[in-house]
Amino acid sequence: MFYRKVYPLAWQLVKRNPTIWFFGLFASLLGFYEVKAVFNFSDNFPDFISSNIKSWIDIFTTFSTATMSWADLPDILALLGIFIFFSIITIMAISSQAALTYVATFKNQKYVKESLLNQLKRGVDKFWPVFGLNIINSLLGYFFVALVLTPMIYFISNTNDWPIYLILGIFVFFIIIPLIVVISFVTRYGIAYVVIKNQSFTQAFVNSWLLFKVNWMITLENAIFLVLVTFVAMLAIISSLVFIFVPFIIIASALPMLAFMFLVISFFLMAVVFIVGTSVYSAFYNVVWATIFLDLIAPGQSHSKIYRLAHKHLPGLVK
């Protein structure tokens, strides 16, 4: 009954509180940890945090090494403006993720009894430890992908020595990839410890590892299920965009004089649907993980579906 309890609670909370979709919009910039950890093994497309840090380093390097004069002032102001803009977006993204984690504590209530501003304030108050956990997740994941995994895959694909191929293949797919996935789980639980349990960065990181170690099976099972749910949600959003776009294209073809107007309307509606759909699902995704965290730390013990099936049909295999 674990998932049939967690997922409906999370969905009802998101559905009844449209104001938290605002947080979902910014939190979606951080992506979906488990989906990225499983599928994103390319250093050509680093995540939001990694790409921002790389951009900031590039900007600081430019300032420190370039010979500047008053003629360069417009360029300097432009770079400074870009830095400030992305800093604000990063603060909003991290704070929104923390706010959605906090909102999950209202899971047994019909409505969130706090204003949007107070929820955002709670997220901002936890910005630095949550940002630190995100940095660990992003940089370690990006480090393994860019500096370890990608070169090894390239080497494996270009070697004819099958023993080396086998050894490196086992190392990549049974050590590196699981390590990246585990880091994403520890980060997720660590954020919940910081926001919900008011723990420090170090305490949260240690406790999140211990929580994952005890509940690794149910964590992995939920991650796989969320990957499938994410795929279905993205498919639904894309289908909605197609459903909106096609009729307008047909109308625009039939009325060439008004084609531009109909295309503008269609693109506007598609943008609205995409933003709202992504915001809602991102809010749901973050609330689900926080709700699971609350259930795992609650009195009693939760078991994965695999464990329950084994206990029912093969009781000799489980304690």
C-alpha positions in Angstrom: 0.0 0.0 0.0 3.0 2.3 0.2 2.8 3.8 -3.3 -1.0 3.9 -3.3 -0.7 6.1 -0.2 2.2 8.4 -1.2 1.4 9.3 -4.8 -2.3 10.2 -4.3 -1.4 12.3 -1.3 1.3 14.2 -3.3 -1.1 14.7 -6.2 -3.9 16.0 -4.1 -1.6 18.5 -2.4 -0.4 19.8 -5.7 -3.8 19.9 -7.3 -5.5 21.7 -4.5 -2.7 24.3 -4.1 -2.1 25.9 -7.5 0.1 28.6 -5.9 2.9 26.0 -5.4 3.1 25.6 -9.2 5.1 28.8 -9.1 7.8 26.9 -7.2 7.5 24.0 -9.7 8.3 26.3 -12.6 11.7 27.3 -11.0 12.4 23.9 -9.5 12.0 22.3 -13.0 15.2 24.2 -14.0 17.1 21.8 -11.7 15.8 18.9 -13.7 14.8 15.5 -12.3 17.8 14.0 -10.5 17.0 10.3 -11.1 16.1 10.7 -14.7 19.4 12.6 -15.3 21.4 10.1 -13.3 20.0 7.2 -15.4 20.0 8.7 -18.9 22.3 11.7 -19.0 25.8 10.3 -19.6 27.0 13.1 -21.9 29.3 15.9 -20.7 28.1 18.0 -23.7 24.9 18.9 -21.8 25.7 19.6 -18.1 22.8 20.3 -15.8 21.7 23.7 -14.6 24.0 24.0 -11.6 27.1 22.7 -13.4 26.5 24.9 -16.4 26.0 27.9 -14.1 29.1 27.3 -12.2 31.1 26.8 -15.4 29.7 30.1 -16.7 30.6 32.0 -13.5 34.1 30.6 -13.6 34.5 31.8 -17.2 33.2 35.2 -16.3 35.6 35.5 -13.3 38.5 34.2 -15.4 37.7 36.8 -18.1 37.7 39.6 -15.5 41.0 38.4 -13.9 43.0 37.9 -17.1 41.7 40.5 -19.6 43.2 44.0 -20.0 40.2 46.3 -19.6 39.7 49.9 -20.3 36.8 52.4 -20.1 35.9 51.3 -23.7 35.1 47.8 -22.3 32.7 49.1 -19.7 29.5 48.2 -21.7 30.8 44.6 -22.1 31.7 44.5 -18.4 28.2 45.7 -17.4 26.6 43.1 -19.8 28.6 40.3 -18.2 27.7 41.6 -14.7 24.1 41.8 -15.7 24.2 38.2 -17.0 25.9 37.1 -13.7 23.2 38.8 -11.6 20.4 37.4 -13.7 21.5 33.8 -13.5 22.3 34.2 -9.8 18.7 35.3 -9.1 17.4 32.4 -11.2 19.6 30.0 -9.3 18.4 31.4 -5.9 14.8 31.0 -7.0 15.4 27.5 -8.3 17.1 26.2 -5.1 14.6 28.1 -2.8 11.7 26.7 -4.8 13.0 23.2 -4.4 13.3 23.7 -0.7 9.8 25.3 -0.5 8.3 22.3 -2.3 10.0 20.0 0.2 8.6 22.0 3.1 5.1 22.0 1.5 5.1 18.2 1.7 4.7 18.5 5.5 1.1 19.6 4.8 0.3 16.2 3.2 -2.5 15.4 5.7 -4.2 18.7 5.2 -6.4 19.8 2.4 -4.7 23.1 1.8 -1.3 24.7 2.6 -2.1 27.1 5.4 0.7 29.5 4.6 1.1 32.3 2.0 3.3 31.9 -1.0 5.6 34.5 0.4 6.1 32.6 3.7 6.7 29.4 1.8 9.3 31.1 -0.4 10.9 32.6 2.8 11.3 29.2 4.3 13.0 28.0 1.1 15.3 31.1 1.0 16.3 30.5 4.7 17.6 27.0 3.7 19.3 28.2 0.5 22.9 27.6 1.3 22.8 24.0 2.7 20.4 23.0 -0.1 22.6 24.7 -2.7 25.6 22.8 -1.2 23.9 19.5 -1.6 22.9 20.4 -5.2 26.5 21.3 -5.9 27.7 17.9 -4.6 25.2 16.1 -6.7 25.9 18.1 -9.9 29.7 18.4 -9.6 30.3 14.8 -8.6 27.9 13.5 -11.3 29.4 15.8 -13.9 32.9 14.9 -12.8 32.2 11.2 -13.2 30.5 11.7 -16.5 33.0 14.2 -18.0 36.3 12.9 -16.6 35.7 9.2 -16.0 32.7 7.7 -17.7 32.9 9.4 -21.2 36.6 8.7 -21.7 36.1 5.1 -20.5 33.2 4.5 -22.9 35.3 6.0 -25.7 38.2 3.7 -24.8 36.0 0.6 -24.5 34.4 1.3 -27.9 37.9 1.6 -29.5 39.6 -1.4 -28.0 39.7 -4.9 -29.4 41.2 -6.5 -26.2 38.1 -8.2 -24.8 39.4 -8.8 -21.3 40.1 -5.0 -20.9 36.7 -4.4 -22.5 35.0 -6.7 -20.0 36.7 -5.3 -17.0 36.1 -1.7 -17.9 32.5 -2.4 -18.9 31.9 -4.0 -15.5 33.5 -1.1 -13.7 31.4 1.5 -15.6 28.0 -0.2 -15.4 28.3 -1.8 -11.9 30.3 0.9 -10.0 30.3 4.3 -11.7 26.7 4.4 -12.9 25.3 3.1 -9.6 27.5 5.6 -7.7 26.0 8.5 -9.7 22.5 7.3 -9.0 23.2 6.8 -5.3 24.6 10.4 -5.1 21.3 11.7 -6.5 19.3 9.7 -3.8 21.5 11.0 -1.0 21.1 14.5 -2.2 17.3 14.1 -2.4 17.0 12.9 1.2 19.6 15.4 2.4 17.5 18.3 1.2 14.6 16.9 3.1 16.7 16.6 6.3 17.8 20.2 5.9 14.3 21.6 5.2 12.0 19.4 7.3 14.3 18.3 10.1 16.3 21.6 10.2 19.6 19.8 10.2 23.0 21.2 9.2 24.6 20.4 5.9 26.9 17.7 7.4 24.2 16.1 9.5 21.9 16.0 6.6 24.4 14.4 4.3 25.4 11.7 6.8 21.8 10.9 7.8 20.6 10.8 4.2 23.2 8.2 3.4 22.1 6.1 6.4 18.5 6.5 5.4 19.3 5.4 1.9 21.4 2.5 3.1 18.5 1.1 5.1 15.8 1.8 2.5 17.8 1.3 -0.7 15.4 -1.1 -2.3 12.3 1.1 -1.9 14.3 4.2 -3.0 15.4 2.5 -6.2 12.0 1.1 -6.8 10.4 4.5 -6.5 13.0 6.1 -8.7 12.3 3.6 -11.5 8.6 4.2 -11.1 9.1 8.0 -11.2 11.2 7.6 -14.4 8.2 5.9 -16.0 5.8 8.6 -14.6 8.1 11.3 -16.0 8.1 9.7 -19.4 4.3 9.5 -19.4 4.0 13.1 -18.2 6.4 14.4 -20.9 4.5 12.4 -23.5 1.2 13.9 -22.3 2.7 17.5 -22.5 4.1 16.9 -26.0 0.8 15.4 -27.2 -1.1 18.4 -25.8 1.3 20.7 -27.8 0.7 18.8 -31.0 -3.1 18.8 -30.3 -3.0 22.6 -30.1 -0.6 23.2 -33.0 -2.2 21.0 -35.7 -5.7 22.7 -35.8 -4.1 26.2 -36.0 -1.9 25.0 -38.8 -4.9 23.7 -40.7 -6.8 27.0 -40.1 -3.7 29.1 -41.1 -3.4 27.1 -44.3 -7.1 27.7 -45.2 -6.8 31.4 -44.3 -3.4 32.7 -45.6 -4.3 36.3 -44.8 -4.6 35.5 -41.1 -1.9 32.8 -41.0 0.5 34.9 -38.9 -2.1 35.8 -36.3 -3.1 32.1 -35.9 0.5 31.0 -35.6 1.2 33.6 -32.9 -1.9 32.4 -31.0 -0.9 28.8 -31.3 2.7 29.4 -30.1 1.3 31.4 -27.2 -1.1 28.6 -26.2 1.7 26.0 -26.6 4.0 28.1 -24.4 1.3 28.4 -21.7 0.5 24.6 -21.8 4.2 23.7 -21.7 5.0 26.1 -18.8 1.9 25.0 -16.7 2.4 21.3 -17.5 6.1 21.4 -16.5 5.4 23.4 -13.4 2.7 21.1 -12.2 4.7 18.0 -12.8 7.9 19.4 -11.3 5.9 20.4 -8.1 4.4 16.9 -8.0 7.9 15.3 -8.5 9.5 17.2 -5.6 6.5 16.7 -3.3 6.5 12.9 -4.0 10.2 12.6 -2.9 9.5 14.7 0.2 6.4 12.7 1.1 8.4 9.4 0.7 11.0 10.8 3.0 8.4 11.6 5.6 7.0 8.1 5.4 10.4 6.5 5.7 11.4 8.4 8.8 7.9 7.9 10.4 7.4 5.2 13.1 7.1 1.8 11.7 8.8 0.3 8.6 7.9 0.7 4.9 8.6 -2.1 2.5 9.1 -2.1 -1.2 6.8 -3.8 -3.6 9.4 -6.4 -4.4 9.8 -7.2 -0.7 6.0 -7.5 -0.2 5.7 -9.8 -3.2 8.6 -12.0 -2.0 7.2 -12.1 1.5 3.8 -13.2 0.2 4.9 -15.7 -2.4 8.4 -16.7 -1.3 8.4 -16.2 2.5 11.5 -18.4 2.9 13.6 -15.7 1.1 12.8 -12.8 3.4 12.9 -12.4 7.2 
